[in-house]
Amino acid sequence: MEEQQELLVTLLDEQGQPQEFELLMTFDYEGNRYAALLPAGWDASGEEDGVVLFGVAREGADEVFRPIESPILLEEVFAEFLALLDEQEEGEDAT
């Protein structure tokens, strides 16, 4: 059984307070990069309910997370995330 290591990311909330998230995956959708994050300590059994999606942009040598402003794009990116999550779970079931 392969053990997966968590990658934690710290982001600042609207009040400037640090919040930790687990990076679930990064993926491409329509030529752009996105990241799916889960609040640290979230019950993994319902991970799609707590997932937070961000666009990933490059600024110099760094990658930064940007909110997805368009509700339509957010729905499309979420649907892509769910499809990838299903594929990932099916692959785990096959092993």
N, C-alpha and C positions, 0 to 999 in steps of 0.2 A: 504494500500500500504506500503510495507516494504522499508525503506530507507537504502541504503547500504553505510557504512562508507568507505572512501578512506584510504588506507594504503600507505603512501608515503615513498619511499626509496631514499636515497641520494647515488649516485655513483660518482666516479671520472672519468673524461674523459681522453683522451690520454695526455692532457696538465696538468692534475692534478686539473682541475677545477671541483667543485661540480655540479652535474646535478640531478634534482629531477625527480623521476619516480613514477607513481602509480602502485602498485602491483595488477595486474588483477587476477591472479590465480597462484597457484603452482599445479603441477600434476606429476604423475609418468608415465614413458614410458620405457618399456623394462628394468625394474629394477633400473632405475635411476630417480632422482628428477629434475624437471625443473621449472623455473619461467618465467611467461609472464609479461612483464612490458610495460607501456605506458608512453612516456614523459609527465610530468605534464603540464596541460593546452592544451593537444592535443584534437582535435575535436573528441569526442567519437563516432560520427556516422561512422567514417572510421577507427575504432580502429585496425582492422586487418592489415591496411596499415602501421601503425606506431609502431606496437608491436616489442619489442626487447626480444629475448629469451636467457636465460642463464641456464647453468647447476647449480645445487645447490649441494655444497659439504660441508661436516661437517669437521670443524677444531676445535678439542677440543669441547667446549660447544657452539661454534658459527657455524652458517651457512653462507657460502660465495658464491657469484655468480661467476661462471667461464664462459668465452666465450665458445661457441660451435665451435670447430675448424673445424670439418668435414662438408663440404657443403652438403654431402649426409645425414648425421645425422641431420643437421639443417633443411633440407627439410622435413624429417620424423617427427621431433619434431613439426615443424610448421603445418604439416597436422594433427597431433594429437591435437594440440591447436585449430585448426579450427573446428575439429569434436566436441571437448568438448564445444567450444563456441556455436556451433549450438545446441547441447543438452541443454545447459544452456538457450539459447533463446527460444527454444521450451517449456521448462519447465515454463518459465515466461509467455509465451503466453497462456498456459493451465490454469494459475491462474487468 
